[in-house]
Amino acid sequence: MSEELAINGGSPVRTEPFPSWPIFGKEEQTALSRVLNSGQWGRLSGDEVAKFERRFADYHHAAHGIAVVNGTVSLRIALLAAGIEAGDEVIVPPYTFLATATAVVEANATPVFVDIDLETFNIDPKAIEAAITDRTKAIIPVHVGGLPADMDAIMDIANRHGLTVIEDSAHAHGAEYKGRRVGSLGHMGSFSFQSSKNFTSGEGGIVITSDDDLAGECRSIHNCGRAEDGQWYEHHIISGNYRLGEFQGAILNAQFDRFDEQAARRDRNAKYLVERLSKLSGIYLQKRGDDCTRHGCHLFLFRLNPAELGVSREVFLAAIEAEGIPACAGYVLPLYRQPVFTNLAFGPYTGYKNNHPDLDYTRTNCPNCETICTEQGAWMYQSLLLGEQKDMDDIIRAFEKVHANLDSLAEPAEKTVGATA
Ligand SMILES: Cc1ncc(COP(=O)(O)O)c(C=O)c1O
């Protein structure tokens, strides 16, 4: 099929926008007015956040939910609740948003980066096992893009070594591993409700757990170190106010009523895309095993292999974008190569010096993460998956069109070389 690509002056497959995000309506307006008029704007006097905590914990098969201001603080609170101390090591993947690792630094501990699996983009349990030392205290698996990590293997390692597992589920609201919802598989689960997330109130986060003691610690830490049965001005541990507000609680309750239909639609559309796009050589879609009974579908992840395609990821994605399909390279730096880590720019958090005076992240190298970040990884965002089947057909047509016309996509650098040769 020879068709002029849009990037070369042809007509794009699509000019219409995809669904915008967030989706809201009169339910959110009514809920916000209700809180406004009640005058109960804070979590301590209102009932929206408390109601949401109950619903979210139940939905994720956990006994407790503690809503907080964002999904970075929720990770840090979970680490502190687990008793992480200065110099302790916490194993994290390098293919994730910054917060997974900086929350560890802000708990005064030391992130230890281990590689991910090339096919799933998720942390590799074999790499976890190899990185354990007598200072390792916790593991933070991330369910990348919404695909549950290999939780049976991770919990087996954690149980054998007495480690706490905090699932960073910021991408994975409602995702299921063997029929159980993520966030409740480890000791604690952390979620974000930041604007881009599949479940959002603009900002916000939550820790869920079925461990009563950990829940009590989290509740105290998020509420200025108070004890549940203590006096109001009685504070037991160093902490601050990380409580979520009632306006956000109201939005989250209204969003809850939309969530199941949206999650089902994303999953259905993602499966449809997988069926068609997996036929294209040189394009490798995030591998979903049978353990994943529901994908969170925050990101539609794939790898573009330049050796097979004959063009770089950047050139391929530019061509897809020109056809009217938003797509991007995603995380382009393994976290250990971020300046904050290479320069150990940790501010007052110098706990690592206790046990790691020679800490040097420039020596860290995770080959699969390097390949994905620097050469092959690519994303489409969740809002595309909220379209109709005809919107998915446009995505498929754009990929097929670009794939069929790779020869017309010369690399700028190659053109220059060719011109001078
Ligand atoms: C994997 C992951 N963890 C943690 C966070 C932090 O969440 P927040 O932005 O709510 O602090 C994010 C947000 O992008 C994330 O993607």
The ligand as a Gaussian input file, in Angstrom:
#p B3LYP/6-31G(d) Opt

LIG

0 1
 C        4.245000       5.931000      39.061000
 C        3.936000       7.186000      39.816000
 N        4.161000       7.223000      41.139000
 C        3.898000       8.315000      41.869000
 C        3.387000       9.454000      41.284000
 C        3.195000      10.661000      42.131000
 O        1.887000      11.093000      42.200000
 P        1.533000      12.629000      42.450000
 O        1.802000      13.384000      41.196000
 O        0.094000      12.595000      42.837000
 O        2.390000      13.106000      43.574000
 C        3.117000       9.458000      39.911000
 C        2.547000      10.658000      39.255000
 O        2.747000      10.928000      38.095000
 C        3.416000       8.305000      39.151000
 O        3.191000       8.259000      37.830000

